[in-house]
Amino acid sequence: EEKRHAELPNLEVELQGGVLNILFEEPNEARFVISPNSPVRQIWVSALVRSFKLSWSPDAQAFALDGEPLAALIDRLIHAQLGR
């Protein structure tokens, strides 16, 4: 099974079996999980003790939640986790 890693300061990114894990060591240990849910055509994000279910947005041409595209959501959540 394919497994890839990328390391950045304070976090580690791991892709395995189509599921993306973002692991934080500081300021406190945490894990974000980003996974496709093909049967319902969504991407599910588990982060900051919450769950987010993003559906395809034809307008944004991206998976989005309330108009916020996946990339922007992940960026916002990472900044919140790192306290920035």
Backbone hydrogen bonds, N-H to C=O, Kabsch-Sander energy under -0.5 kcal/mol:
donor,donor_aa,acceptor,acceptor_aa,energy
4,R,15,L,-1.9
6,A,13,V,-2.2
8,L,11,L,-2.3
11,L,8,L,-2.0
12,E,23,L,-2.6
13,V,6,A,-3.2
14,E,21,N,-2.9
15,L,4,R,-2.0
16,Q,14,E,-0.5
16,Q,19,V,-2.5
17,G,2,E,-0.8
19,V,16,Q,-1.7
20,L,34,I,-2.8
21,N,14,E,-3.3
21,N,19,V,-0.5
22,I,32,F,-2.5
23,L,12,E,-3.4
23,L,21,N,-0.5
24,F,30,A,-2.9
25,E,10,N,-1.4
26,E,10,N,-0.7
30,A,24,F,-1.6
32,F,22,I,-2.7
33,V,46,S,-2.2
34,I,20,L,-2.9
35,S,33,V,-0.5
35,S,44,W,-2.8
37,N,42,Q,-3.2
40,V,37,N,-0.9
41,R,38,S,-1.3
42,Q,37,N,-1.7
43,I,54,L,-2.3
44,W,35,S,-3.2
45,V,52,F,-2.9
46,S,33,V,-2.7
47,A,45,V,-0.6
47,A,50,R,-2.1
50,R,47,A,-1.5
52,F,45,V,-3.0
54,L,43,I,-3.1
54,L,52,F,-0.6
55,S,64,A,-1.5
56,W,41,R,-0.7
57,S,62,A,-2.6
61,Q,57,S,-1.7
62,A,57,S,-1.3
64,A,55,S,-2.9
65,L,68,E,-2.2
68,E,65,L,-2.2
70,L,63,F,-2.6
73,L,69,P,-2.4
74,I,70,L,-2.8
75,D,71,A,-2.3
76,R,72,A,-2.5
77,L,73,L,-2.6
78,I,74,I,-2.6
79,H,75,D,-2.3
80,A,76,R,-2.1
81,Q,77,L,-2.5
82,L,78,I,-2.4
83,G,79,H,-0.5
83,G,80,A,-0.7
84,R,79,H,-3.1
